[in-house]
């Protein structure tokens, strides 16, 4: 069939429409804020980032300046536009992903925070969280929110601000204060105060949100004496939240995707189906497994959370974290000083043909999931007179894979399903030795993705789907290129032996 001149013109203009439109994703992390621009293939066209300061006013206390976070986020939005020459008229939509649980409280009229942001790592409310357990709230919290009562989640942090900042309680009760996680703080300010909202994934990390009914829960709010009127409206992760103010971006692009960082990463990895899981190997490890429409009640101390809130259905996820993963490599570098760079470790580990019976248990702050033993101590077990630097480096690398194995097996047991493969990202996922060893232990393929910025990409996908930039999840899946697949190849006897060695060492590290 011959094409008419008009057909050709239309095809050409559609082509240039697609080519000239992009999605911007904001990744507001704990140590840095970033802005990236992606095209329709999910390829990063440009990016900019800035570090964010963290303050430790007392032992165990962690704070950040919300104004600095906001100013840095706006600065990188500008920078990425200038760098790429792509300006706001070519941005089809903006997605936001953020460090979760961190709590900001500000004045409705002035927009000024009444206290610093209390960081997710902050332990100042540990006693308050323990008290909730003593008061018998653990089951209610677990049943409604999927979470185990802990200072980590936002709820006790909000209560702390209301109880400790002079005049805060009266202001909150009179409706003068607003609470938000970092997404809400950004949305409110980027829209010039027009939109006060969060999404289901961020809300599910506050310990105030009922993940079954998808609403703020009055009983939980009462438990901590938090006025409901402080809380933002909760929306789907993919949908139009509001337009960026013209003072910040001339053509006022729409914010159309919002998700907490680990959930955005789950989406960026295209873990859309129940049983699909991703593991991020950074300073710590964060694992999420999609459990579909089912909220799994973990028997192993994992938490359940809203995993994906897109397309009119919610998929829940089991989540497990490991406190010390890549940080063990930093410890080798900075404290033991036996390596100069993390990138050396794969070759050093591979220089040995086995672990020589040596295991490193990085219980630097106790053991987390699935052991939950706060008093456990770090341990290096199995040293001999021939042990050397390589022995320790290998044991450190292997410890990331063993710990991930334990959490993933706990997830499989909780969810009653087995993984077919594991998607990975994060700095330490670039270590080929660790990824091969992970595949060997799990006996399933480990998939390294081509895209490095999976978290930001997840936010971009959520925004793009909302405005029709991408049609559906299938189109997104087509962008999902594997960089490398690690197939399991360890023989069964060796796997059994090393796992037994690891679990024996874990037993020795435990406090009881
Ligand atoms: P985060 O987002 O938690 O800051 P990243 O994803 O940037 O972490 O990963 C950084 C962590 O990964 C550091 O703890 C570092 O020691 C570790 N890491 C980076 N590269 C490697 C590597 N090649 N092998 C092992 N660990 C690595």
Boltz pocket constraint, residues with backbone or C-beta under 6 A from the ligand:
constraints:
  - pocket:
      binder: B
      contacts: [[A, 31], [A, 281], [A, 282], [A, 283], [A, 284], [A, 325], [A, 326], [A, 327], [A, 328], [A, 329], [A, 330], [A, 342], [A, 343], [A, 344], [A, 345], [A, 346], [A, 426], [A, 427], [A, 428], [A, 429], [A, 430], [A, 431]]
      max_distance: 6.0
